[in-house]
Amino acid sequence: MAIGKLIFVYNANSGRINSWLDSAHKIISPSTYQCKLCELTHGAFTEHDEWSRFRESLAGEREVYAGLDPARKLARIKHTVRIFAQG
């Protein structure tokens, strides 16, 4: 069976203000930050180089990235493989 899409769901809400709050949380109290996918893919301000290279190696049409708020809509896509980062 072919993979339709890989869906990476960040355990964080999307938006500029939430992004700033998440960055502050990573700096002030990194041990309590709940998004393991965020930890894997991003530092406090930028995407990790290794993750960026991995992401670029994927077929661009096959991956979708979302925060918690749009994840409910994405979960309805049929024939997908969902990768959820658990906090």
Secondary structure by P-SEA (a helix, b strand, c coil): ccccbbbbbbcccccaaaaaaaaaaaaacccccccaaaaaccccccccaaaaaaaaacccccbbbbcccaaaaaaaccbbbbbbbcc
